[in-house]
Amino acid sequence: MKNIKKIVSAALITMLGFSAVGCNMIAKTPEAIAKSAVAEVNGEKITRSDLDNNIQMKQVIAQVKQQYGENYEKNDEAKSTLKDQRTKVLDTMITEKVIEQKAKELKVLPDDSKLKDQASKQLDDIKKQQFGNDDTKFQDMLKQQGFTVDSAKQLIFDQLKESQIQKNISDYLAKDIKIDDKKIQDYYKANQTKYTEKPDTIHLAHILVKTEDEAKKVKERLDKGEDFAKVAKEVSQDPGSKDKGGDLGTVNYVNSGMDATFMAAALALKEGTISAPVKTQFGYHIIKSIKKTEYPVKKLETVKDQIKQELLEQEKSTLVSQKTSEWQKAAKITKYEKNLL
């Protein structure tokens, strides 16, 4: 800078020229890039460093580096991928920042010192449980993942803080939620299968095809008496069940792990019957209900507290989403897309 100042003092024009060059050079250094703002939320900055140190973004960068090599920043395709991913992660970080600011305003921010202690303890537990307190192996693992002990603690701290803020906000809003007996009774009546003595189950089979016309032709064949398993082996496009004659095995009515539209159609069938074509994200299904096993429903008194808690959590989640949307609309948010690359 001393040399530049000497040159600058020679003439005003020269000063302007060198100043511009100097600023551009500084702006391109890794340090300047790290400090550059990618967004502001009510005047509070989110820097490029904040963004790139986000765990999701670190994983993306590691994948891009693996795919395109150390010089990935010079590859147009890699740069496009990074910009897209940074945009998505930044949107999440902006939402988190809005919520954090609101938590501060409502005076429900968690105690940082306690969270830091928890973060240290969690990291110590990982070292003890997974590496037998072997510091060398532990440090090697951190290095492979792109972390130091301090940055790993910071990551855990950030995750704990985000989770606690969400809980505190949720609990704060929950004080205005009322779950009366009528809500509980209505939910109980509408969700009987959730409260049976044992989980109700259904044994299913299906035939999956791409188009509605194909599905109609399959249904016609079955209506004429062709064997379901035989037709499934011939035309079904589900590799997991085709060779088993379309058999999907037995699943629970609740939390079956299957597509919601598929399960709704399956549960509407009487035992031993076959559905009309059912469209889902996977294509068109012809579903067969092979056997249903149903159990008595528990009395309302025995599940009343459980239902009240479920309804409370549902309403809290809905309210938090609504309030978050309101807070974001009211916030002054500025993004600096040019700083994403």
Disulfide bonds with the S-S distance in Angstrom:
none
